[in-house]
Amino acid sequence: MATSKTSSSTRLSAAELAAWRGFLRTHAMLVRELDLELEAAHGLPLSSYDVLVQLESAPDQKMRMRDLADAVLLSRSGLTRLVDRLVRDGLIRRSSCSADARGAFAVLTPKGKRMLETARPTHLDGVRRLFLDHFDDDALARLSDAWQRVTRDVDRTDEDI
């Protein structure tokens, strides 16, 4: 693993700053563009799409709310507001947890599954066009390795997003 050659109180080098700012700009641009495309084509924000994807790949297409919040990188209150909208739209439903009266599940509905199947080609096309098409297979392998080094302590894997 590469380590910083300077102390934490020293400013970032030009290369470090360019890498960090490039990552931030790229992430912000990709999220913004993918969100705009999904909204325009399907009336579905990227955050909602992410929730549907997480539920689709979960056992029985349901997840505890706290696990879903961790998976989509939202606060529990942020997820609650998002889930409220998705429930209102009929894309997911809430289910109580018999093992823990305080716990609740979010469950993908048939309407949510249909929405996901309709929106997935738009999202995957955007991911390919805006990101993946800029790299050959070797560069993608290096990027994948870099992300794994940065996130190796995170206990989360993503399926076909």
N, C-alpha and C positions, 0 to 999 in steps of 0.2 A: 504494500500500500504506500502510495506517495504521501509524504508528510510535508508540511510547510517548513521552509527553511528559515523563516523569520518568526520572531515572537508574536504573541497575540496582540501586543500593543503597537506593533509596527504596521504602517499602512500596507495595503495590498500592493504587490508588484503590478506592473502594467499587464503582464500575462494573466495573473490571478484575477485582476479586476475585469479584464476583457472576458475571461471565461465565465466569471460570476454574472456580470451584466448581460452577457450573451444568453446564458441560461435563463435568467429572469425575463428578458425581453421575448425570447422564443416561447417560453411557457405562457406568458401573458397573451401573446399574439395567437398562439394555437388555441388556447381556451376560448378567447374572444371569438375567433373565426368559426370554430366548431360549434360554439353556442349559437351564434347568429344563423348558421346554416340549418341547424336542427330546429330552431325557433321558426325560421322562415318556411321551411318545408313541412314541418309537422306540429308546430305550436308547442314544442317540447324543449325546455331548457336542457343544457348539457348536464346540470346537476341532477335533474329528474331522470335523464337517460342513464346516468351512472347508477342511480338507485335501482332502476329496473334491471340493469345488467347484473348487479350484485345479487338481487333476488332470484333472477333466472338461474344463476349458477349455484345457488345455495340448495342444500338438501330440502326436499319438499317445497322448494321455491319460497322459503320463508327464513327470516333472520330475526334474532332478538334486536330490539331497537338499539341497544348500546353497541352491539357488534356491527350493525349497519352504519351507525355514526362513525365508528372507527374506520370501516371499510371505505366510506366515501369522504373521509377527512372533513367532517363537519362537527360542530359542537352538538351536544344533545339537544339544545334549544333550537339550533338551526335546523337540525334534522326533523324535529317535531313540527316546525312550520312547513317544511317541505313535504313531509308525510301527510300533514293536514290537506295540502293542495292535491296531492296524488290520490288520497282517499276521496276527496270531493269530486275529482275527475273520474273516479272509478277504476284507476289503474292499479291500485293496491288496496288492501284492507288490513285493518288491525285485528289481531287475535290475541286473546289473553293466554298467559302461560300457566298451565295447570301446576307446574312444579314451583312457581314463584308468583304469588298473587300480585306483587309489585311489577313483575316483568311483563312485557308485551312483545308480540311479534308483528312484523310487517310481512304481509303475504302478497305475492304477485297474483293479480286476478287474470282471467282470460282476456279481458279488454287490455290490461297492461301488457300481456304477452303479445297480443296483436299489434299494439303500438310499438313495442320494441322491435318486432319483426319488420314492421314498416319503416321504422327510423334507422335501423341498423345499416342498410346499404348507404344511406346518406352520410352517416357518421364514418363508416369505414372508407368511403370514397374520399371524404375530407381528410382523414388521417393519412391516407396514402398520398393524396395530391399535395397537401400542405407540409407533410413531414417526411414520410418514408421514401417518396420518389426522389428526394435530394441525396440519397445515399445508395452506394452499391452494397452488396452482401457483406463484404469485409468491413466497411464502415459501420454497418448496422450491428455486426458482431462486436466491434470495439465499443460502440455506444452502449450496447446491452451490458457488456462487461463493466463499463464505467458506472452505469446506474446501479448495477449489483454491488459494486464496491462501496458506493455512497450509501446505499440502503440495506446493506447486508444484515444489520441488526434489526431491521423491521420484519416482523413475522406476518407478511401478507404477500400473496401472489395474485396476479391478475390473469384471468383467462382471456379469451378473444374479446377484447373490448369493442 
